[in-house]
Structures are given as structure tokens and as C-alpha cells.
Amino acid sequence: MDTDNLAKQAEEIEALSSIYGEDLTIESEVSRSYNIKVRDNKNEVILYVTLNEEYPSKSPPKYELSAPWMDRKAKENLHYCLDEIYLENIGETVIFQWVEKIREVLQTIKPIEPKKDQKNFVEKTLDFSQLEINCPDITHGEVIIDRKSSFQGHAAEVHSADDVSAVLAKLKQNKKILNATHNMYAYRIEKKTDKGTTMLQDCDDDGEAHAGGRMLHLLQILDQKNTLVVVSRWYGGIQLGPDRFRHINNATRQVIQQAGLLKK
């Protein structure tokens, strides 16, 4: 390993520890993995970083963001901002700048404060657990655990886009699923018309780049019809690299089979 990189990393972590105190947690000294909690405006983002051998001279640290409350576009924009900071500072340590950029973004996001005369109404409408949602039966798969990350598949037989929306809403009534780091999904629905049969299909990464597309590709390979699969991932602080896609695919196939939807 480049001793200059190692010295810069040690110096950076020492500085970050003195700046952020208890908000910085050492995940693993061996793999040089850390997380930093960034709070502002009643919101929180956790930045997970792993310092690889080529940081900072040739490549950025590996990183992930945990902010279940943040919508997908905002999270993608934040990823873009952090990547830009690295590209503008190649060869230099950047984690402090990343943390402060995250804080800057949080300061622009105002927490939603309901008006006093609307408080009860708002609270009731936001409480998904109290809503009665009619939707297809949902099968929950086995939990796959690897290096503190957990993956769980959920599957349902669906025949319309409304069915898909109902299943997604029903799943999010479960607070654990709602607070997952990612809830990626894919579906395929067979539609018969006068002109023949068409396939309605779509997917969503929910911040886990390319995951939804890979799930949809698996459904295509299996020739699945009228099937929706959601895979929830709870990030444990240690980056899994390509292994995460293997777990997502395994969770997808396993729950389809468990639900009795796997084509023979």
C-alpha cells in the first residue's frame, strides 16, 4: 500500500475525530471503515466511508448514504455533489468537505411543520398504518444477512399498475420496511388486448444503482408474468461491492418461489 496515502488517511481520521467527536464511529480499523452522522433541521444523514488503498492519490473513498426520509432525486443530487467535490480535489482528502456539503444540503431542506389548526388532520393522513389498503396477498421472504447488511424479498401477484401501487403502499405501513435504506422493485404484468398480448413492466432502484434493472432482467429471464418483487435492504455499514447484487437476485428468486409464482 502507498505509505503516503496511509499517512494522509490517518491524519484525516484524526482530524475528523477531533471535529465530529461522537458523531464519527469506527466500523472497522482493519478495513478502515467509518460512519459520520450529519444532523441539521431535524433531519439526519449517515455517511458510510471505506478508505481504499488508492485514496486519496488516485481514487475517492467508497461511500454510501443512509437517509430513508430523503426522496430519490434529492439523494441522487447529493451523490452528484459529492462526486463533483472529489473530481475538483483529486489527490486531496475530501471527507470533511463531503460532510459539510451534506450539512449544507440539509440546511436547505426545511422540516415540515404542520399548521396548528391542521395538526390533527395532517397527523391522521400521514399515519399510513391506520389506512385500510386493499391489495393482493404479499409473501415475505427469508432474510439474507451478510456483513451486517440485511436483504428481504416481498412478492405479490399483480394484474394492474393500481395493484403495484397498493402493494408498495401496504409494505410501507411496516415501519421497518419504510425505514429500509433501499426498497428496490420490479414488475411484469401481462395485458391482453384485441391486438394481442403486451407486457407492462417497470422497475425502480430506490438509490441502489442498477438494482431495479437487474431485478427486472431476472424476471424477464424467468419469463415471469403478473409478478411484483420488492427487495428491502438495510445497510449495515460495511460495503459489500458486487456481492450485494447477488443477494438482491437471490432474495428476488427465493421470494417468487416461496409465493408460488415461479414459472415451472
Backbone as CSV, one residue per row, in Angstrom:
resi,resn,N_x,N_y,N_z,CA_x,CA_y,CA_z,C_x,C_y,C_z
1,MET,0.845,-1.208,0.000,0.000,0.000,0.000,0.875,1.251,0.000
2,ASP,0.432,2.287,-0.661,1.120,3.569,-0.716,1.194,4.168,0.698
3,THR,2.436,4.298,1.221,2.587,4.799,2.598,2.140,6.256,2.718
4,ASP,2.277,7.016,1.637,1.824,8.404,1.654,0.308,8.469,1.822
5,ASN,-0.433,7.580,1.086,-1.883,7.503,1.238,-2.262,7.139,2.663
6,LEU,-1.555,6.145,3.222,-1.861,5.674,4.575,-1.667,6.796,5.596
7,ALA,-0.587,7.561,5.419,-0.309,8.669,6.338,-1.401,9.746,6.235
8,LYS,-1.812,10.051,5.002,-2.855,11.054,4.808,-4.186,10.592,5.389
9,GLN,-4.482,9.292,5.232,-5.731,8.751,5.782,-5.742,8.855,7.309
10,ALA,-4.611,8.461,7.931,-4.524,8.508,9.393,-4.680,9.936,9.898
11,GLU,-4.044,10.862,9.195,-4.123,12.277,9.560,-5.563,12.799,9.414
12,GLU,-6.229,12.357,8.327,-7.601,12.804,8.086,-8.544,12.294,9.167
13,ILE,-8.453,11.008,9.504,-9.342,10.415,10.512,-9.114,11.071,11.870
14,GLU,-7.861,11.356,12.193,-7.558,12.029,13.466,-8.226,13.410,13.504
15,ALA,-8.146,14.133,12.392,-8.771,15.457,12.327,-10.292,15.352,12.416
16,LEU,-10.873,14.385,11.682,-12.326,14.206,11.700,-12.819,13.836,13.097
17,SER,-12.039,13.017,13.796,-12.420,12.607,15.159,-12.475,13.805,16.087
18,SER,-11.511,14.699,15.945,-11.492,15.870,16.827,-12.611,16.848,16.465
19,ILE,-12.981,16.891,15.173,-14.042,17.816,14.738,-15.431,17.290,15.098
20,TYR,-15.678,15.994,14.803,-17.048,15.462,14.907,-17.304,14.629,16.165
21,GLY,-16.245,14.309,16.909,-16.407,13.614,18.186,-17.235,12.344,18.083
22,GLU,-18.324,12.288,18.875,-19.144,11.069,18.939,-19.941,10.814,17.663
23,ASP,-20.036,11.817,16.796,-20.759,11.612,15.536,-19.958,10.753,14.556
24,LEU,-18.669,10.548,14.835,-17.854,9.660,13.995,-17.707,8.317,14.697
25,THR,-18.042,7.248,13.988,-17.942,5.895,14.542,-16.976,5.073,13.700
26,ILE,-16.081,4.356,14.362,-15.158,3.455,13.656,-15.861,2.115,13.468
27,GLU,-16.149,1.759,12.220,-16.788,0.464,11.937,-15.753,-0.658,11.986
28,SER,-14.597,-0.414,11.367,-13.538,-1.431,11.335,-12.193,-0.761,11.064
29,GLU,-11.249,-0.948,11.992,-9.899,-0.425,11.791,-9.200,-1.179,10.663
30,VAL,-9.494,-2.481,10.566,-8.816,-3.325,9.572,-9.172,-2.890,8.155
31,SER,-10.483,-2.735,7.882,-10.901,-2.331,6.528,-10.976,-0.810,6.384
32,ARG,-10.640,-0.096,7.473,-10.677,1.371,7.502,-12.059,1.882,7.080
33,SER,-13.075,1.382,7.789,-14.468,1.764,7.517,-15.003,2.615,8.673
34,TYR,-15.698,3.692,8.325,-16.180,4.643,9.324,-17.574,5.135,8.927
35,ASN,-18.318,5.673,9.898,-19.543,6.393,9.537,-19.614,7.691,10.325
36,ILE,-20.207,8.692,9.696,-20.354,10.009,10.330,-21.823,10.423,10.243
37,LYS,-22.393,10.739,11.390,-23.781,11.211,11.432,-23.797,12.721,11.217
38,VAL,-24.614,13.161,10.259,-24.732,14.588,9.971,-26.181,14.991,10.238
39,ARG,-26.370,15.920,11.180,-27.737,16.317,11.552,-27.923,17.812,11.337
40,ASP,-29.080,18.170,10.832,-29.450,19.583,10.711,-30.931,19.670,10.372
41,ASN,-31.602,20.698,10.866,-33.033,20.895,10.574,-33.877,19.662,10.900
42,LYS,-33.522,18.975,11.996,-34.255,17.790,12.470,-34.142,16.591,11.526
43,ASN,-33.274,16.680,10.521,-33.040,15.557,9.613,-31.642,15.005,9.845
44,GLU,-31.447,13.751,9.453,-30.139,13.118,9.645,-29.741,12.320,8.409
45,VAL,-28.470,12.438,8.042,-27.876,11.610,7.002,-26.673,10.910,7.624
46,ILE,-26.523,9.619,7.348,-25.321,8.911,7.807,-24.447,8.637,6.577
47,LEU,-23.214,9.116,6.632,-22.247,8.893,5.558,-21.347,7.736,5.970
48,TYR,-21.397,6.645,5.206,-20.522,5.493,5.447,-19.360,5.564,4.455
49,VAL,-18.129,5.502,4.947,-16.971,5.558,4.055,-16.006,4.417,4.360
50,THR,-15.387,3.907,3.311,-14.314,2.928,3.436,-13.120,3.462,2.653
51,LEU,-11.996,3.596,3.336,-10.809,4.181,2.716,-10.017,3.089,2.004
52,ASN,-10.017,3.117,0.675,-9.297,2.092,-0.081,-7.834,2.486,-0.254
53,GLU,-7.039,1.567,-0.794,-5.592,1.764,-0.876,-5.190,2.920,-1.780
54,GLU,-6.046,3.276,-2.732,-5.681,4.312,-3.691,-6.210,5.693,-3.318
55,TYR,-6.835,5.797,-2.136,-7.321,7.101,-1.662,-6.273,7.745,-0.770
56,PRO,-5.968,9.042,-0.947,-6.622,9.983,-1.867,-5.909,10.197,-3.207
57,SER,-4.790,9.516,-3.432,-3.963,9.863,-4.602,-4.639,9.595,-5.939
58,LYS,-5.396,8.459,-6.032,-5.929,8.072,-7.338,-7.437,7.871,-7.379
59,SER,-8.052,7.622,-6.239,-9.496,7.342,-6.261,-10.154,7.851,-4.982
60,PRO,-11.486,8.064,-5.019,-12.203,8.523,-3.820,-12.438,7.355,-2.860
61,PRO,-12.837,7.645,-1.619,-13.241,6.549,-0.718,-14.521,5.919,-1.267
62,LYS,-14.735,4.660,-0.964,-16.041,4.063,-1.261,-17.007,4.651,-0.236
63,TYR,-18.224,4.999,-0.680,-19.158,5.600,0.275,-20.595,5.207,-0.031
64,GLU,-21.408,5.267,1.002,-22.860,5.102,0.859,-23.534,6.115,1.772
65,LEU,-24.726,6.530,1.383,-25.510,7.466,2.178,-26.747,6.764,2.706
66,SER,-27.037,6.931,3.971,-28.276,6.402,4.545,-29.149,7.579,4.965
67,ALA,-30.274,7.736,4.256,-31.241,8.797,4.566,-32.601,8.339,4.061
68,PRO,-33.246,7.407,4.779,-34.513,6.831,4.314,-35.607,7.866,4.052
69,TRP,-35.533,9.005,4.746,-36.566,10.044,4.614,-36.389,10.862,3.336
70,MET,-35.213,10.802,2.717,-34.908,11.658,1.570,-35.428,11.033,0.280
71,ASP,-36.045,11.833,-0.590,-36.570,11.247,-1.823,-35.422,10.934,-2.787
72,ARG,-35.732,10.106,-3.774,-34.701,9.557,-4.656,-33.933,10.648,-5.405
73,LYS,-34.648,11.649,-5.924,-33.977,12.699,-6.696,-33.016,13.497,-5.825
74,ALA,-33.429,13.804,-4.609,-32.560,14.555,-3.703,-31.307,13.754,-3.374
75,LYS,-31.502,12.440,-3.196,-30.356,11.586,-2.872,-29.397,11.480,-4.066
76,GLU,-29.961,11.356,-5.261,-29.115,11.306,-6.468,-28.348,12.614,-6.635
77,ASN,-28.997,13.724,-6.349,-28.345,15.029,-6.453,-27.199,15.150,-5.452
78,LEU,-27.415,14.622,-4.249,-26.377,14.666,-3.225,-25.177,13.810,-3.645
79,HIS,-25.441,12.620,-4.205,-24.354,11.778,-4.735,-23.556,12.555,-5.784
80,TYR,-24.274,13.242,-6.658,-23.623,14.012,-7.722,-22.720,15.095,-7.114
81,CYS,-23.223,15.786,-6.084,-22.442,16.845,-5.434,-21.159,16.292,-4.821
82,LEU,-21.244,15.137,-4.161,-20.059,14.552,-3.533,-19.050,14.109,-4.586
83,ASP,-19.546,13.535,-5.675,-18.636,13.122,-6.758,-17.931,14.330,-7.365
84,GLU,-18.653,15.440,-7.498,-18.069,16.668,-8.044,-16.957,17.196,-7.134
85,ILE,-17.193,17.135,-5.826,-16.179,17.602,-4.872,-14.896,16.793,-5.040
86,TYR,-15.043,15.465,-5.183,-13.837,14.651,-5.359,-13.102,15.030,-6.644
87,LEU,-13.853,15.164,-7.743,-13.230,15.464,-9.036,-12.515,16.821,-9.017
88,GLU,-12.997,17.734,-8.193,-12.351,19.051,-8.092,-11.139,19.020,-7.163
89,ASN,-10.994,17.912,-6.408,-9.914,17.835,-5.406,-9.161,16.511,-5.479
90,ILE,-8.950,15.991,-6.690,-8.257,14.711,-6.848,-6.870,14.795,-6.210
91,GLY,-6.546,13.780,-5.416,-5.248,13.755,-4.744,-5.291,14.324,-3.342
92,GLU,-6.438,14.940,-2.961,-6.572,15.520,-1.627,-7.643,14.764,-0.841
93,THR,-7.560,14.851,0.466,-8.598,14.229,1.298,-9.880,15.068,1.194
94,VAL,-11.025,14.390,1.156,-12.282,15.114,0.862,-13.420,14.848,1.848
95,ILE,-13.210,13.986,2.841,-14.343,13.584,3.685,-14.922,14.772,4.453
96,PHE,-14.069,15.665,4.955,-14.580,16.856,5.657,-15.469,17.674,4.721
97,GLN,-15.004,17.874,3.476,-15.798,18.646,2.508,-17.118,17.938,2.208
98,TRP,-17.083,16.603,2.147,-18.310,15.837,1.916,-19.313,16.066,3.043
99,VAL,-18.831,15.949,4.284,-19.723,16.106,5.440,-20.352,17.499,5.443
100,GLU,-19.536,18.514,5.162,-20.057,19.876,5.187,-21.011,20.144,4.014
101,LYS,-20.769,19.491,2.886,-21.720,19.601,1.762,-23.056,18.970,2.144
102,ILE,-23.013,17.813,2.806,-24.246,17.162,3.268,-24.982,18.094,4.231
103,ARG,-24.226,18.710,5.156,-24.841,19.631,6.124,-25.473,20.831,5.400
104,GLU,-24.768,21.323,4.391,-25.274,22.458,3.605,-26.592,22.098,2.921
105,VAL,-26.655,20.886,2.379,-27.886,20.422,1.720,-29.014,20.283,2.749
106,LEU,-28.692,19.726,3.926,-29.711,19.566,4.974,-30.289,20.914,5.392
107,GLN,-29.438,21.936,5.397,-29.905,23.259,5.816,-30.915,23.861,4.833
108,THR,-30.889,23.364,3.603,-31.838,23.879,2.604,-33.166,23.128,2.634
109,ILE,-33.190,21.997,3.372,-34.421,21.192,3.452,-35.119,21.519,4.760
110,LYS,-36.225,22.221,4.670,-36.943,22.622,5.873,-37.813,21.475,6.369
111,PRO,-37.759,21.197,7.676,-38.659,20.164,8.209,-40.100,20.613,8.065
112,ILE,-40.979,19.672,7.778,-42.393,20.022,7.597,-43.042,20.254,8.950
113,GLU,-43.508,21.467,9.140,-44.197,21.818,10.388,-45.667,22.052,10.072
114,PRO,-46.568,21.149,10.487,-47.987,21.348,10.189,-48.547,22.567,10.913
115,LYS,-49.464,23.253,10.251,-50.133,24.382,10.882,-50.962,23.879,12.050
116,LYS,-51.053,24.709,13.101,-51.711,24.267,14.325,-53.146,23.826,14.082
117,ASP,-53.873,24.592,13.248,-55.284,24.252,13.052,-55.465,23.019,12.171
118,GLN,-54.354,22.569,11.534,-54.437,21.391,10.671,-53.713,20.193,11.267
119,LYS,-53.182,20.356,12.483,-52.303,19.335,13.055,-52.936,17.949,13.080
120,ASN,-54.146,17.853,13.628,-54.775,16.541,13.745,-55.027,15.933,12.376
121,PHE,-55.474,16.767,11.432,-55.755,16.262,10.091,-54.483,15.744,9.430
122,VAL,-53.394,16.499,9.532,-52.138,16.098,8.904,-51.616,14.812,9.523
123,GLU,-51.652,14.739,10.851,-51.136,13.553,11.527,-51.914,12.310,11.097
124,LYS,-53.217,12.456,10.960,-54.024,11.293,10.581,-53.727,10.861,9.150
125,THR,-53.566,11.846,8.255,-53.345,11.484,6.853,-51.954,10.917,6.632
126,LEU,-50.979,11.277,7.504,-49.626,10.761,7.330,-49.427,9.410,7.999
127,ASP,-50.390,8.991,8.808,-50.252,7.724,9.521,-50.747,6.579,8.642
128,PHE,-49.829,6.075,7.796,-50.203,5.021,6.848,-50.701,3.763,7.558
129,SER,-50.226,3.534,8.769,-50.595,2.305,9.470,-52.082,2.236,9.773
130,GLN,-52.752,3.419,9.751,-54.177,3.439,10.048,-55.044,3.291,8.793
131,LEU,-54.409,3.321,7.624,-55.180,3.220,6.388,-55.483,1.765,6.058
132,GLU,-56.691,1.513,5.621,-57.052,0.176,5.156,-56.743,0.109,3.660
133,ILE,-55.799,-0.709,3.300,-55.411,-0.800,1.896,-55.783,-2.188,1.368
134,ASN,-56.639,-2.185,0.357,-56.994,-3.450,-0.276,-55.967,-3.757,-1.349
135,CYS,-55.255,-4.839,-1.171,-54.233,-5.168,-2.163,-54.038,-6.677,-2.215
136,PRO,-53.347,-7.163,-3.249,-53.087,-8.596,-3.356,-52.296,-9.109,-2.147
137,ASP,-52.377,-10.415,-1.915,-51.616,-11.022,-0.823,-50.119,-10.842,-1.074
138,ILE,-49.396,-10.547,-0.012,-47.948,-10.336,-0.106,-47.228,-11.442,0.647
139,THR,-46.237,-12.028,-0.003,-45.387,-13.039,0.633,-44.060,-12.383,1.009
140,HIS,-43.613,-12.586,2.249,-42.348,-12.028,2.710,-41.301,-13.150,2.765
141,GLY,-40.186,-12.942,2.108,-39.170,-13.979,2.015,-38.267,-14.043,3.235
142,GLU,-37.323,-14.974,3.170,-36.348,-15.125,4.251,-35.360,-13.955,4.207
143,VAL,-34.830,-13.604,5.365,-33.854,-12.512,5.449,-32.450,-13.054,5.176
144,ILE,-31.747,-12.421,4.262,-30.358,-12.779,3.943,-29.465,-11.755,4.633
145,ILE,-28.506,-12.219,5.439,-27.624,-11.312,6.175,-26.178,-11.533,5.744
146,ASP,-25.494,-10.447,5.446,-24.077,-10.509,5.082,-23.395,-9.252,5.598
147,ARG,-22.413,-9.426,6.472,-21.627,-8.304,6.998,-22.512,-7.148,7.478
148,LYS,-23.479,-7.501,8.291,-24.392,-6.546,8.956,-25.462,-5.949,8.040
149,SER,-25.380,-6.207,6.729,-26.457,-5.777,5.832,-27.502,-6.892,5.753
150,SER,-28.769,-6.491,5.689,-29.868,-7.466,5.581,-30.662,-7.211,4.310
151,PHE,-31.085,-8.301,3.670,-31.886,-8.227,2.449,-33.123,-9.100,2.642
152,GLN,-34.289,-8.593,2.233,-35.521,-9.391,2.317,-36.393,-9.095,1.103
153,GLY,-36.868,-10.155,0.469,-37.743,-10.011,-0.678,-39.212,-10.058,-0.275
154,HIS,-40.048,-9.386,-1.056,-41.504,-9.400,-0.869,-42.111,-9.578,-2.258
155,ALA,-43.071,-10.474,-2.409,-43.641,-10.737,-3.733,-45.159,-10.775,-3.681
156,ALA,-45.771,-10.391,-4.806,-47.232,-10.431,-4.911,-47.621,-10.645,-6.364
157,GLU,-48.777,-11.280,-6.553,-49.334,-11.419,-7.902,-50.118,-10.144,-8.210
158,VAL,-49.763,-9.481,-9.295,-50.395,-8.195,-9.640,-50.939,-8.242,-11.069
159,HIS,-52.032,-7.514,-11.296,-52.659,-7.516,-12.621,-52.882,-6.109,-13.165
160,SER,-52.403,-5.089,-12.433,-52.557,-3.712,-12.893,-51.558,-2.824,-12.169
161,ALA,-51.371,-1.609,-12.703,-50.494,-0.638,-12.042,-51.059,-0.262,-10.671
162,ASP,-52.394,-0.283,-10.544,-53.024,0.019,-9.248,-52.660,-1.041,-8.208
163,ASP,-52.599,-2.305,-8.655,-52.171,-3.381,-7.742,-50.757,-3.121,-7.239
164,VAL,-49.879,-2.701,-8.152,-48.490,-2.421,-7.788,-48.441,-1.310,-6.734
165,SER,-49.175,-0.225,-6.985,-49.194,0.907,-6.051,-49.739,0.485,-4.689
166,ALA,-50.762,-0.355,-4.708,-51.382,-0.805,-3.449,-50.401,-1.652,-2.637
167,VAL,-49.672,-2.550,-3.310,-48.699,-3.402,-2.605,-47.585,-2.543,-2.006
168,LEU,-47.068,-1.589,-2.782,-45.992,-0.726,-2.284,-46.455,0.082,-1.067
169,ALA,-47.687,0.595,-1.133,-48.232,1.364,-0.006,-48.419,0.470,1.219
170,LYS,-48.903,-0.748,0.979,-49.117,-1.691,2.082,-47.798,-2.045,2.765
171,LEU,-46.754,-2.281,1.966,-45.446,-2.615,2.542,-44.931,-1.473,3.418
172,LYS,-45.171,-0.243,2.972,-44.648,0.908,3.708,-45.439,1.220,4.969
173,GLN,-46.521,0.469,5.205,-47.187,0.575,6.500,-46.323,-0.064,7.587
174,ASN,-45.427,-0.960,7.161,-44.494,-1.580,8.097,-43.320,-0.628,8.300
175,LYS,-43.135,-0.138,9.527,-42.115,0.882,9.773,-40.716,0.380,9.442
176,LYS,-40.452,-0.898,9.677,-39.120,-1.439,9.387,-38.844,-1.360,7.885
177,ILE,-39.839,-1.739,7.076,-39.663,-1.685,5.619,-39.588,-0.235,5.160
178,LEU,-40.428,0.617,5.724,-40.424,2.041,5.365,-39.050,2.664,5.602
179,ASN,-38.366,2.227,6.675,-37.075,2.808,7.044,-35.880,2.057,6.479
180,ALA,-36.130,1.110,5.570,-35.008,0.415,4.918,-34.168,1.434,4.140
181,THR,-32.883,1.134,3.979,-32.004,2.037,3.221,-32.468,2.114,1.771
182,HIS,-32.864,0.957,1.222,-33.374,0.900,-0.148,-34.555,-0.066,-0.204
183,ASN,-35.586,0.279,-0.996,-36.683,-0.644,-1.325,-36.788,-0.658,-2.853
184,MET,-35.965,-1.511,-3.491,-35.989,-1.550,-4.955,-37.049,-2.561,-5.412
185,TYR,-37.615,-2.328,-6.593,-38.643,-3.255,-7.051,-38.652,-3.371,-8.572
186,ALA,-39.310,-4.442,-9.025,-39.509,-4.662,-10.460,-40.805,-5.446,-10.627
187,TYR,-41.479,-5.207,-11.756,-42.701,-5.973,-12.009,-42.909,-6.176,-13.502
188,ARG,-43.671,-7.219,-13.813,-44.098,-7.501,-15.187,-45.566,-7.905,-15.139
189,ILE,-46.388,-7.260,-15.957,-47.827,-7.549,-15.991,-48.238,-7.834,-17.436
190,GLU,-48.883,-8.969,-17.654,-49.334,-9.343,-18.993,-50.706,-8.702,-19.250
191,LYS,-50.787,-7.976,-20.369,-52.042,-7.327,-20.746,-52.529,-7.890,-22.081
192,LYS,-53.762,-8.410,-22.086,-54.330,-8.947,-23.324,-55.275,-7.921,-23.933
193,THR,-55.050,-7.615,-25.187,-55.887,-6.649,-25.902,-56.379,-7.277,-27.200
194,ASP,-57.202,-6.520,-27.923,-57.705,-7.021,-29.211,-56.568,-7.262,-30.196
195,LYS,-55.489,-6.508,-30.017,-54.356,-6.630,-30.947,-53.341,-7.674,-30.515
196,GLY,-53.605,-8.327,-29.390,-52.678,-9.356,-28.915,-52.287,-9.125,-27.467
197,THR,-51.135,-9.654,-27.094,-50.677,-9.567,-25.707,-49.492,-8.611,-25.602
198,THR,-49.566,-7.731,-24.637,-48.442,-6.825,-24.383,-47.970,-7.014,-22.937
199,MET,-46.737,-6.573,-22.646,-46.182,-6.721,-21.304,-45.912,-5.348,-20.709
200,LEU,-46.596,-5.053,-19.608,-46.349,-3.819,-18.876,-45.270,-4.133,-17.842
201,GLN,-44.146,-3.435,-17.919,-43.065,-3.735,-16.976,-42.314,-2.459,-16.601
202,ASP,-41.782,-2.455,-15.372,-41.039,-1.290,-14.902,-40.218,-1.709,-13.686
203,CYS,-39.333,-0.795,-13.252,-38.506,-1.083,-12.082,-38.067,0.234,-11.448
204,ASP,-37.550,0.132,-10.219,-37.071,1.318,-9.502,-35.897,0.905,-8.621
205,ASP,-34.782,1.658,-8.707,-33.570,1.351,-7.924,-33.678,1.816,-6.472
206,ASP,-34.470,2.856,-6.215,-34.563,3.488,-4.899,-33.183,3.782,-4.310
207,GLY,-32.292,4.314,-5.140,-30.978,4.732,-4.647,-29.891,3.677,-4.727
208,GLU,-30.257,2.414,-4.973,-29.258,1.337,-5.128,-29.029,1.160,-6.626
209,ALA,-28.029,1.875,-7.163,-27.829,1.975,-8.616,-27.865,0.620,-9.319
210,HIS,-28.691,0.530,-10.353,-28.817,-0.633,-11.256,-29.559,-1.833,-10.643
211,ALA,-29.928,-1.761,-9.353,-30.551,-2.928,-8.709,-31.901,-3.256,-9.324
212,GLY,-32.745,-2.235,-9.535,-34.073,-2.485,-10.108,-33.979,-3.087,-11.494
213,GLY,-33.050,-2.569,-12.302,-32.859,-3.092,-13.659,-32.427,-4.548,-13.649
214,ARG,-31.569,-4.910,-12.704,-31.118,-6.302,-12.596,-32.266,-7.207,-12.167
215,MET,-33.111,-6.694,-11.255,-34.270,-7.484,-10.819,-35.230,-7.708,-11.983
216,LEU,-35.469,-6.649,-12.777,-36.358,-6.775,-13.934,-35.776,-7.757,-14.948
217,HIS,-34.463,-7.703,-15.141,-33.810,-8.626,-16.076,-34.011,-10.076,-15.628
218,LEU,-33.927,-10.306,-14.314,-34.149,-11.653,-13.784,-35.588,-12.101,-14.038
219,LEU,-36.557,-11.191,-13.837,-37.961,-11.536,-14.114,-38.148,-11.882,-15.592
220,GLN,-37.425,-11.180,-16.474,-37.511,-11.455,-17.917,-36.917,-12.826,-18.236
221,ILE,-35.771,-13.134,-17.630,-35.130,-14.439,-17.855,-36.044,-15.568,-17.391
222,LEU,-36.704,-15.351,-16.250,-37.609,-16.369,-15.690,-38.968,-16.375,-16.386
223,ASP,-39.169,-15.405,-17.322,-40.436,-15.253,-18.042,-41.613,-15.098,-17.075
224,GLN,-41.383,-14.298,-16.017,-42.439,-14.071,-15.026,-43.525,-13.153,-15.589
225,LYS,-44.765,-13.472,-15.246,-45.906,-12.645,-15.646,-46.737,-12.326,-14.410
226,ASN,-47.293,-11.116,-14.390,-48.160,-10.695,-13.289,-47.470,-10.853,-11.927
227,THR,-46.215,-10.442,-11.901,-45.393,-10.605,-10.704,-44.745,-9.280,-10.318
228,LEU,-44.854,-8.931,-9.033,-44.140,-7.784,-8.471,-43.206,-8.297,-7.381
229,VAL,-41.947,-7.866,-7.425,-40.993,-8.212,-6.368,-40.370,-6.932,-5.828
230,VAL,-40.356,-6.821,-4.517,-39.673,-5.722,-3.833,-38.564,-6.347,-2.986
231,VAL,-37.368,-5.775,-3.019,-36.300,-6.228,-2.126,-35.898,-5.054,-1.231
232,SER,-36.021,-5.270,0.073,-35.611,-4.258,1.054,-34.183,-4.547,1.487
233,ARG,-33.376,-3.476,1.555,-32.014,-3.640,2.074,-31.812,-2.674,3.233
234,TRP,-31.315,-3.220,4.337,-30.918,-2.397,5.474,-29.393,-2.425,5.520
235,TYR,-28.781,-1.291,5.228,-27.323,-1.213,5.134,-26.692,-1.274,6.519
236,GLY,-25.663,-2.117,6.662,-25.059,-2.334,7.981,-23.758,-1.613,8.222
237,GLY,-23.324,-0.782,7.253,-22.110,-0.014,7.488,-20.870,-0.542,6.806
238,ILE,-20.954,-1.775,6.256,-19.803,-2.351,5.554,-20.187,-2.540,4.089
239,GLN,-19.399,-1.972,3.191,-19.731,-2.058,1.772,-19.504,-3.482,1.250
240,LEU,-20.463,-3.982,0.477,-20.419,-5.367,0.001,-19.930,-5.495,-1.434
241,GLY,-19.805,-4.368,-2.137,-19.387,-4.435,-3.537,-20.402,-5.218,-4.365
242,PRO,-19.925,-5.976,-5.383,-20.835,-6.718,-6.268,-21.665,-7.782,-5.542
243,ASP,-21.217,-8.209,-4.352,-21.967,-9.242,-3.616,-23.399,-8.809,-3.339
244,ARG,-23.631,-7.491,-3.231,-24.987,-7.026,-2.905,-25.974,-7.400,-4.013
245,PHE,-25.500,-7.403,-5.266,-26.393,-7.754,-6.368,-26.736,-9.247,-6.346
246,ARG,-25.769,-10.056,-5.909,-26.037,-11.499,-5.785,-27.124,-11.720,-4.736
247,HIS,-27.031,-11.006,-3.612,-28.038,-11.153,-2.549,-29.406,-10.645,-3.008
248,ILE,-29.413,-9.543,-3.762,-30.682,-8.988,-4.263,-31.334,-9.981,-5.222
249,ASN,-30.545,-10.570,-6.124,-31.084,-11.566,-7.058,-31.582,-12.808,-6.326
250,ASN,-30.804,-13.262,-5.334,-31.212,-14.451,-4.572,-32.503,-14.184,-3.798
251,ALA,-32.610,-12.989,-3.208,-33.831,-12.639,-2.464,-35.024,-12.569,-3.413
252,THR,-34.785,-12.070,-4.636,-35.846,-11.967,-5.648,-36.352,-13.346,-6.039
253,ARG,-35.442,-14.223,-6.425,-35.835,-15.563,-6.880,-36.484,-16.356,-5.737
254,GLN,-35.895,-16.264,-4.549,-36.378,-17.055,-3.414,-37.826,-16.704,-3.058
255,VAL,-38.139,-15.371,-3.034,-39.487,-14.984,-2.603,-40.522,-15.279,-3.697
256,ILE,-40.116,-15.215,-4.964,-41.032,-15.598,-6.052,-41.410,-17.075,-5.908
257,GLN,-40.392,-17.879,-5.621,-40.632,-19.323,-5.456,-41.499,-19.580,-4.225
258,GLN,-41.194,-18.888,-3.120,-41.951,-19.065,-1.881,-43.413,-18.669,-2.069
259,ALA,-43.638,-17.647,-2.912,-45.017,-17.177,-3.143,-45.789,-18.065,-4.109
260,GLY,-45.094,-19.054,-4.704,-45.750,-19.959,-5.655,-45.924,-19.325,-7.021
261,LEU,-45.135,-18.281,-7.302,-45.269,-17.573,-8.582,-44.204,-17.985,-9.603
262,LEU,-43.213,-18.715,-9.161,-42.118,-19.097,-10.079,-42.641,-20.021,-11.170
263,LYS,-42.396,-19.614,-12.416,-42.875,-20.420,-13.540,-42.122,-21.743,-13.577
264,LYS,-42.845,-22.793,-13.799,-42.225,-24.130,-13.857,-41.467,-24.292,-15.155
